[in-house]
Amino acid sequence: MLNFEYYCPTRVVFGKGAVARLPELIDKSQKILMIYGGGSIKKNGVYDQVKKALAGCDVLEFSGIEPNPKYETCMKAVDLIKKEKVDFLLAVGGGSVLDGTKFIAAAAKYEGNDPYDILTKGLAVKDAMPLGDVITLPATGSEMNFNAVISRLSTNEKLAFASEKVYPRFSIIDPCVTFSLPEKQTINGIVDTFVHTMELYCTYDVDTPLQDFWALGVLKTLIQEAPKVLKDPNDYNARANIFWCATCGLNYWMALGSVQDWATHGIGHELTAFYGIDHGQSLAVVLPRLLKNQKKVKQEKLAKMAREVFGVQSDDESVAADEAIEKTEAFFNSIGMKTKLSDYGINAGEAAEKIRARFAGRKTKLGEHEAIDADVSFDIVSAC
């Protein structure tokens, strides 16, 4: 096991009626900016719950955060914050709303010329506004980590940053608010959580059996609960289990002392930036092909996954690893997630060329061994 340090100051309030706990978690004397997306929270009742809980507080609103939060939109929120002298940010919505809010929190305190430098130059975030969230979509795990991913329209880029300064002070998770989610969003979230777990687990062994079994437990739970929630969207227990999988899928418990990958996300972000396909869709397309391409270095973990998650009996490591890859793609397909670029009207050869050119320009190297460069990425995407 490798050395590690873990810090997470986020208070998680989980369960039915959790939104009503807001007054206990937020300073009512502060000016609050409530940030949300396109209005789904007004349809599912979450908006009304939040407004009721914050009755008597000074609350401003900023709406319009996109499913892939745009830098341009976030900067409009920064302007409002500075104009109105906002004290606290409250994200209400899915992971994209929370990611956007994290960037807004950092950009509002940025002292340089262009906050986009945080993304392009990897600059350290020296300060950020305090924030909390009412999370409504199980997917990104943003509710219990310090990561965010932001897109920019003018450059067709999708870039990530991380800073302890943007940890949510609290995250409210009520699985009941997910009952009304469109099936597509439910499926995207399940796939996103599955791939997060694979990015943390499926590398090479450094003797972290507990972390491995945490990861494999998340995968098994997703496979077990996904059919239940798709059959009955109002199944509270299934919704709760999937939501907690999503939160734990990227709060880094299962990565402690171990090795991480993130190549599937790195390539998937480019597919979303260039073609606008959903984040979950991009991951489902890339992961099986990346695992096949990198099977040799991931074989031991894949074989373990095959036996522990899918019940494969083969003692042959190579055969078991192949089974894990095939059954992973079959699981995605079984819940209605398509796994080929052609399914989305995208030419794989064209996409591969675009991504190779971009990665070559950036001198990108992805994966746990930093062995996935522009040319290897081309091979992976060509096979998608």
C-alpha positions as CSV (number, residue, x, y, z in Angstrom):
1,M,0.0,0.0,0.0
2,L,1.3,3.5,-0.9
3,N,1.4,6.4,1.6
4,F,-1.7,8.6,1.6
5,E,-3.3,11.5,3.3
6,Y,-7.1,11.9,3.3
7,Y,-9.2,14.9,4.1
8,C,-12.8,15.5,3.5
9,P,-14.7,18.2,5.5
10,T,-18.1,17.7,3.8
11,R,-21.0,16.9,6.1
12,V,-23.4,14.5,4.4
13,V,-27.0,14.6,5.3
14,F,-28.7,11.6,3.7
15,G,-32.3,10.4,3.6
16,K,-35.9,11.2,3.3
17,G,-36.8,14.8,4.1
18,A,-33.2,15.8,4.3
19,V,-33.7,19.2,2.5
20,A,-35.6,20.4,5.6
21,R,-32.3,20.3,7.4
22,L,-30.9,23.2,5.5
23,P,-31.6,25.8,8.2
24,E,-29.3,23.8,10.5
25,L,-26.4,23.9,8.0
26,I,-26.4,27.4,6.7
27,D,-25.8,30.8,8.3
28,K,-29.1,32.7,7.9
29,S,-27.3,36.0,8.2
30,Q,-25.4,35.5,5.0
31,K,-26.5,36.5,1.5
32,I,-27.0,33.3,-0.4
33,L,-26.8,32.7,-4.1
34,M,-28.8,29.6,-5.1
35,I,-27.4,28.2,-8.3
36,Y,-29.3,25.7,-10.5
37,G,-29.8,24.5,-14.0
38,G,-32.6,24.5,-16.5
39,G,-35.6,24.4,-14.2
40,S,-36.0,20.7,-13.4
41,I,-35.9,21.4,-9.7
42,K,-39.1,23.5,-10.1
43,K,-40.8,20.5,-11.7
44,N,-39.8,17.9,-9.1
45,G,-40.5,20.1,-6.1
46,V,-36.9,20.5,-4.9
47,Y,-37.0,24.3,-5.6
48,D,-40.0,24.7,-3.4
49,Q,-38.5,22.6,-0.6
50,V,-35.3,24.7,-0.7
51,K,-37.1,28.0,-0.7
52,K,-39.3,26.9,2.2
53,A,-36.3,25.8,4.2
54,L,-34.6,29.1,3.5
55,A,-37.6,31.3,4.3
56,G,-36.4,34.5,5.9
57,C,-33.0,34.3,4.4
58,D,-31.6,36.7,1.8
59,V,-31.5,34.5,-1.2
60,L,-30.6,35.4,-4.8
61,E,-30.9,33.0,-7.7
62,F,-28.8,32.2,-10.7
63,S,-30.1,29.6,-13.2
64,G,-29.0,28.2,-16.5
65,I,-26.0,26.0,-15.6
66,E,-25.7,23.5,-18.4
67,P,-25.4,19.7,-18.2
68,N,-21.7,20.3,-19.1
69,P,-21.2,23.5,-17.2
70,K,-19.8,26.3,-19.5
71,Y,-17.1,28.7,-18.5
72,E,-19.0,31.5,-20.1
73,T,-22.1,30.8,-18.0
74,C,-20.2,30.5,-14.8
75,M,-18.5,33.8,-15.3
76,K,-21.9,35.5,-15.5
77,A,-22.6,34.1,-12.0
78,V,-19.2,35.5,-10.9
79,D,-20.3,39.0,-12.1
80,L,-23.5,38.7,-10.1
81,I,-21.7,37.6,-7.0
82,K,-19.4,40.6,-7.1
83,K,-22.2,43.0,-7.9
84,E,-24.4,41.8,-5.1
85,K,-21.7,40.9,-2.5
86,V,-22.9,37.3,-2.1
87,D,-21.5,35.4,0.9
88,F,-22.4,31.8,0.3
89,L,-23.2,29.6,-2.7
90,L,-25.8,26.9,-2.7
91,A,-25.8,24.5,-5.6
92,V,-29.2,22.8,-6.2
93,G,-29.2,20.2,-8.9
94,G,-27.0,17.5,-10.3
95,G,-23.2,17.1,-10.5
96,S,-22.9,19.6,-13.4
97,V,-24.5,22.3,-11.3
98,L,-22.2,21.5,-8.4
99,D,-19.1,21.4,-10.6
100,G,-20.1,24.8,-12.0
101,T,-20.6,26.2,-8.5
102,K,-17.2,24.9,-7.5
103,F,-15.6,26.8,-10.4
104,I,-17.7,29.9,-9.6
105,A,-16.5,29.7,-6.0
106,A,-12.9,29.7,-7.1
107,A,-13.3,32.2,-9.9
108,A,-15.0,34.7,-7.7
109,K,-11.9,34.9,-5.5
110,Y,-9.3,34.6,-8.3
111,E,-6.9,37.6,-8.3
112,G,-5.3,37.1,-11.7
113,N,-6.5,38.2,-15.1
114,D,-8.4,35.1,-16.3
115,P,-9.9,32.5,-14.0
116,Y,-9.7,30.0,-16.9
117,D,-6.0,29.7,-16.1
118,I,-7.1,27.5,-13.2
119,L,-8.1,25.0,-15.8
120,T,-5.6,25.4,-18.5
121,K,-2.5,26.1,-16.4
122,G,-3.3,24.0,-13.4
123,L,-2.9,27.0,-11.0
124,A,-3.5,26.4,-7.4
125,V,-6.7,27.8,-6.0
126,K,-5.6,30.1,-3.2
127,D,-9.1,31.0,-2.0
128,A,-12.7,30.2,-2.8
129,M,-16.2,31.1,-1.6
130,P,-17.9,28.7,0.8
131,L,-20.5,26.5,-0.8
132,G,-23.0,23.7,0.0
133,D,-25.4,21.7,-2.1
134,V,-28.6,19.9,-2.4
135,I,-27.6,17.2,-4.9
136,T,-30.4,15.7,-7.1
137,L,-28.6,13.3,-9.4
138,P,-26.4,10.3,-8.5
139,A,-23.5,10.3,-10.9
140,T,-20.5,12.5,-10.5
141,G,-19.8,12.1,-6.8
142,S,-19.1,15.8,-6.7
143,E,-21.0,16.1,-3.5
144,M,-18.2,14.6,-1.5
145,N,-15.0,15.6,-3.4
146,F,-13.0,18.6,-4.5
147,N,-13.1,18.0,-8.2
148,A,-14.9,19.9,-11.0
149,V,-15.0,19.7,-14.8
150,I,-15.8,22.8,-16.9
151,S,-16.3,23.2,-20.7
152,R,-15.6,26.3,-22.8
153,L,-17.7,26.9,-25.9
154,S,-15.1,29.1,-27.6
155,T,-12.4,26.5,-27.7
156,N,-14.4,23.2,-27.6
157,E,-12.5,22.2,-24.5
158,K,-13.6,20.3,-21.4
159,L,-11.1,20.5,-18.5
160,A,-10.9,19.6,-14.9
161,F,-9.5,21.1,-11.7
162,A,-9.2,20.0,-8.1
163,S,-8.8,22.0,-4.9
164,E,-9.5,21.4,-1.2
165,K,-10.8,25.0,-1.2
166,V,-14.0,23.9,-3.1
167,Y,-15.1,21.0,-0.9
168,P,-18.8,21.5,-0.1
169,R,-19.3,22.4,3.5
170,F,-22.4,20.1,3.4
171,S,-24.2,17.9,0.9
172,I,-27.9,17.1,1.3
173,I,-28.9,13.8,-0.4
174,D,-32.6,12.8,-0.5
175,P,-33.0,9.8,-2.8
176,C,-36.7,10.7,-3.1
177,V,-35.8,13.6,-5.4
178,T,-34.5,11.1,-8.0
179,F,-37.9,9.4,-8.5
180,S,-38.8,11.8,-11.3
181,L,-35.4,11.6,-13.1
182,P,-35.7,10.7,-16.8
183,E,-34.5,7.2,-17.5
184,K,-31.7,8.4,-19.6
185,Q,-30.3,10.4,-16.7
186,T,-30.6,7.5,-14.4
187,I,-28.7,5.3,-16.8
188,N,-26.0,7.9,-17.4
189,G,-25.5,8.2,-13.7
190,I,-25.1,4.5,-13.2
191,V,-22.5,4.3,-15.9
192,D,-20.7,7.3,-14.6
193,T,-20.5,5.7,-11.2
194,F,-19.4,2.4,-12.6
195,V,-16.6,4.0,-14.6
196,H,-15.4,6.2,-11.7
197,T,-15.0,3.0,-9.7
198,M,-13.1,1.4,-12.5
199,E,-10.7,4.4,-12.8
200,L,-9.8,3.9,-9.2
201,Y,-9.7,0.1,-9.1
202,C,-8.6,-1.3,-12.5
203,T,-4.9,-0.4,-12.5
204,Y,-2.2,-2.7,-11.0
205,D,-2.0,-4.3,-7.6
206,V,-0.1,-2.5,-4.8
207,D,-1.6,-4.7,-2.1
208,T,-4.8,-2.8,-1.1
209,P,-7.3,-5.6,-0.6
210,L,-9.7,-3.5,1.5
211,Q,-9.8,-0.8,-1.2
212,D,-10.3,-3.4,-3.9
213,F,-13.2,-5.0,-2.2
214,W,-14.8,-1.6,-1.6
215,A,-14.6,-1.0,-5.3
216,L,-15.8,-4.4,-6.2
217,G,-18.7,-4.0,-3.8
218,V,-19.7,-0.7,-5.5
219,L,-19.7,-2.5,-8.9
220,K,-21.7,-5.4,-7.6
221,T,-24.3,-3.1,-6.0
222,L,-24.7,-1.1,-9.2
223,I,-25.3,-4.3,-11.2
224,Q,-27.8,-5.6,-8.6
225,E,-29.7,-2.3,-8.1
226,A,-29.8,-1.0,-11.7
227,P,-32.5,-3.4,-12.9
228,K,-34.6,-2.6,-9.8
229,V,-34.6,1.1,-10.3
230,L,-35.3,0.9,-14.0
231,K,-38.2,-1.4,-13.4
232,D,-39.6,0.7,-10.6
233,P,-38.3,4.3,-10.5
234,N,-40.0,4.9,-7.2
235,D,-38.2,2.1,-5.4
236,Y,-36.7,4.1,-2.6
237,N,-34.2,1.5,-1.5
238,A,-32.8,1.0,-5.0
239,R,-32.5,4.7,-5.5
240,A,-30.8,5.2,-2.1
241,N,-28.3,2.4,-2.8
242,I,-27.4,3.8,-6.2
243,F,-27.1,7.3,-4.8
244,W,-24.7,6.1,-2.1
245,C,-22.7,4.2,-4.7
246,A,-22.3,7.4,-6.7
247,T,-21.1,9.4,-3.7
248,C,-18.7,6.7,-2.6
249,G,-17.6,6.1,-6.2
250,L,-15.7,9.3,-6.2
251,N,-15.0,10.3,-2.6
252,Y,-11.7,8.5,-2.9
253,W,-12.1,6.0,-0.1
254,M,-11.3,3.2,-2.5
255,A,-8.3,5.0,-4.0
256,L,-6.4,5.5,-0.8
257,G,-2.9,4.0,-0.9
258,S,-3.6,2.8,-4.4
259,V,-3.0,3.8,-8.1
260,Q,-5.5,5.6,-10.3
261,D,-6.1,5.7,-14.0
262,W,-8.5,8.3,-15.4
263,A,-7.7,7.7,-19.1
264,T,-11.3,6.8,-19.9
265,H,-12.4,10.1,-18.6
266,G,-9.6,12.0,-20.4
267,I,-10.6,10.6,-23.7
268,G,-14.4,10.7,-23.0
269,H,-14.1,14.4,-22.2
270,E,-12.8,15.1,-25.7
271,L,-15.7,13.2,-27.2
272,T,-18.1,15.4,-25.3
273,A,-16.2,18.5,-26.1
274,F,-16.2,17.8,-29.9
275,Y,-19.5,16.1,-30.4
276,G,-21.7,17.0,-27.4
277,I,-22.6,13.5,-26.4
278,D,-23.5,12.9,-22.7
279,H,-20.7,12.3,-20.3
280,G,-22.0,8.8,-19.4
281,Q,-22.4,7.9,-23.1
282,S,-18.8,8.8,-23.8
283,L,-17.5,6.7,-20.9
284,A,-19.6,3.7,-22.0
285,V,-18.1,3.9,-25.5
286,V,-14.5,4.3,-24.4
287,L,-14.1,2.0,-21.4
288,P,-14.5,-1.4,-23.1
289,R,-12.1,-0.4,-25.9
290,L,-9.6,1.0,-23.5
291,L,-9.7,-2.1,-21.3
292,K,-9.0,-4.3,-24.4
293,N,-6.2,-2.0,-25.4
294,Q,-4.6,-2.0,-22.0
295,K,-5.6,-5.6,-21.0
296,K,-2.0,-6.7,-20.5
297,V,-1.2,-4.2,-17.8
298,K,-4.7,-4.5,-16.2
299,Q,-5.1,-8.2,-16.4
300,E,-4.7,-9.1,-12.8
301,K,-7.4,-6.6,-11.6
302,L,-9.7,-7.5,-14.5
303,A,-9.5,-11.2,-13.6
304,K,-10.2,-10.5,-10.0
305,M,-13.2,-8.4,-11.0
306,A,-14.5,-11.2,-13.3
307,R,-14.5,-13.7,-10.4
308,E,-15.8,-11.4,-7.6
309,V,-18.3,-9.4,-9.6
310,F,-19.4,-11.6,-12.4
311,G,-18.9,-15.0,-11.0
312,V,-16.4,-16.2,-13.7
313,Q,-14.9,-19.5,-12.8
314,S,-11.9,-19.7,-15.1
315,D,-8.5,-20.0,-13.6
316,D,-6.9,-18.6,-16.7
317,E,-6.1,-14.9,-16.0
318,S,-6.3,-13.9,-19.6
319,V,-9.6,-15.6,-20.2
320,A,-11.1,-14.2,-17.0
321,A,-9.9,-10.7,-18.0
322,D,-11.6,-11.0,-21.3
323,E,-14.8,-12.1,-19.6
324,A,-14.7,-9.0,-17.3
325,I,-14.5,-6.7,-20.3
326,E,-17.2,-8.4,-22.3
327,K,-19.6,-8.6,-19.3
328,T,-19.0,-4.9,-18.5
329,E,-20.1,-3.9,-21.9
330,A,-23.0,-6.3,-21.7
331,F,-24.1,-4.7,-18.5
332,F,-24.1,-1.3,-20.1
333,N,-26.1,-2.6,-23.0
334,S,-28.5,-4.4,-20.6
335,I,-29.5,-1.1,-19.0
336,G,-30.0,0.6,-22.3
337,M,-26.7,2.3,-22.7
338,K,-25.2,2.1,-26.2
339,T,-21.5,1.5,-26.5
340,K,-20.4,2.4,-30.0
341,L,-19.7,5.8,-31.6
342,S,-21.8,4.8,-34.6
343,D,-24.8,4.5,-32.2
344,Y,-24.5,8.3,-31.8
345,G,-23.8,9.1,-35.4
346,I,-20.1,9.7,-34.9
347,N,-17.4,8.4,-37.2
348,A,-14.8,6.7,-35.1
349,G,-12.0,7.4,-37.5
350,E,-12.7,11.1,-37.6
351,A,-13.1,11.3,-33.8
352,A,-9.8,9.4,-33.4
353,E,-8.0,11.9,-35.7
354,K,-9.4,14.9,-33.8
355,I,-8.4,13.5,-30.4
356,R,-4.9,12.5,-31.6
357,A,-4.2,16.0,-32.9
358,R,-5.4,17.6,-29.7
359,F,-3.5,15.2,-27.4
360,A,-0.3,15.6,-29.6
361,G,-0.6,19.4,-29.3
362,R,-0.9,19.1,-25.5
363,K,1.7,16.2,-25.2
364,T,-1.0,14.4,-23.3
365,K,-0.1,11.1,-21.5
366,L,-2.9,9.3,-19.7
367,G,-3.3,6.2,-17.6
368,E,-1.6,4.7,-14.5
369,H,1.6,4.3,-16.4
370,E,1.2,7.4,-18.5
371,A,1.5,5.1,-21.5
372,I,-1.7,6.3,-23.3
373,D,-0.4,9.1,-25.5
374,A,-1.9,10.6,-28.7
375,D,-1.2,7.5,-30.8
376,V,-2.6,5.0,-28.3
377,S,-5.6,7.2,-27.8
378,F,-6.1,7.1,-31.6
379,D,-6.0,3.3,-31.5
380,I,-8.6,3.2,-28.7
381,V,-11.0,5.7,-30.3
382,S,-10.7,4.1,-33.7
383,A,-11.9,0.8,-32.2
384,C,-14.9,2.6,-30.6
